[in-house]
Amino acid sequence: MGKVKIVICIGSSCFARGNAENVKVTEDFLAKRGLADDIDIELSGGLCTNNCPDGPVVIVDGKVYRHVEKGVMLDILKSYFPE
């Protein structure tokens, strides 16, 4: 599998509305599954994506996900990294 790029917006609006939690959820998910050792993942925080009304925003491999709360974040991660 090629490198999966996950960008979690850390602009003030997205960060305050849930991406602070989504960073933790993502880090915990990847650690619990030992994915950092098995596949190539680039997890980064991005500044404002200019999608503030639709936040929190997460971008995975160029696909923009809007209104991402904790449960949605887990669903996204599971879709990219099934057991």
C-alpha positions as CSV (number, residue, x, y, z in Angstrom):
1,M,0.0,0.0,0.0
2,G,1.3,3.5,-0.8
3,K,1.6,6.3,1.7
4,V,-1.7,7.4,3.1
5,K,-1.8,11.2,3.8
6,I,-4.1,12.4,6.6
7,V,-4.4,16.1,7.2
8,I,-6.4,17.3,10.1
9,C,-7.2,21.0,10.0
10,I,-5.9,22.8,13.0
11,G,-7.3,26.2,12.1
12,S,-8.9,27.7,15.2
13,S,-12.5,26.9,14.1
14,C,-11.9,23.3,13.2
15,F,-9.6,22.7,16.2
16,A,-12.1,24.1,18.7
17,R,-15.0,22.3,17.1
18,G,-13.6,18.8,17.3
19,N,-10.3,18.3,15.5
20,A,-8.4,18.5,18.8
21,E,-10.2,15.3,19.7
22,N,-9.8,13.9,16.2
23,V,-6.0,14.2,16.4
24,K,-6.1,12.1,19.6
25,V,-8.5,9.6,18.1
26,T,-6.3,9.2,15.0
27,E,-3.1,8.8,17.0
28,D,-4.7,6.3,19.4
29,F,-6.2,4.3,16.4
30,L,-2.9,4.1,14.6
31,A,-1.0,3.2,17.8
32,K,-3.5,0.5,18.8
33,R,-3.3,-1.2,15.4
34,G,0.5,-0.9,15.1
35,L,0.0,0.8,11.7
36,A,2.9,3.1,12.0
37,D,5.2,0.1,11.6
38,D,3.3,-1.7,8.9
39,I,2.3,0.9,6.4
40,D,3.5,4.3,5.4
41,I,1.3,7.0,6.9
42,E,1.8,10.8,6.9
43,L,-0.3,12.4,9.6
44,S,-0.1,16.2,9.7
45,G,-2.0,19.2,10.9
46,G,-2.9,21.7,8.3
47,L,-3.8,25.3,8.8
48,C,-7.2,26.6,7.7
49,T,-8.6,24.9,4.6
50,N,-11.2,27.7,4.1
51,N,-14.0,25.3,4.8
52,C,-14.8,26.8,8.3
53,P,-18.6,26.5,8.1
54,D,-18.2,22.8,7.3
55,G,-15.7,22.0,10.1
56,P,-14.2,20.1,11.6
57,V,-12.5,19.2,8.3
58,V,-10.2,16.2,7.7
59,I,-8.5,15.5,4.3
60,V,-7.4,11.9,3.5
61,D,-5.5,11.4,0.3
62,G,-7.0,14.6,-1.1
63,K,-10.6,13.7,-0.2
64,V,-12.2,16.3,2.0
65,Y,-14.4,15.1,4.8
66,R,-16.6,17.7,6.5
67,H,-18.4,17.8,9.9
68,V,-16.0,15.2,11.2
69,E,-16.8,14.3,14.8
70,K,-15.2,11.5,16.8
71,G,-17.4,8.7,15.5
72,V,-17.0,9.8,11.9
73,M,-13.3,10.0,12.3
74,L,-13.2,6.4,13.5
75,D,-15.3,5.4,10.5
76,I,-13.0,7.1,8.1
77,L,-9.9,5.5,9.6
78,K,-11.6,2.0,9.5
79,S,-12.4,2.5,5.9
80,Y,-8.8,3.2,5.0
81,F,-7.3,0.7,7.4
82,P,-9.7,-2.3,7.8
83,E,-8.8,-5.0,10.2
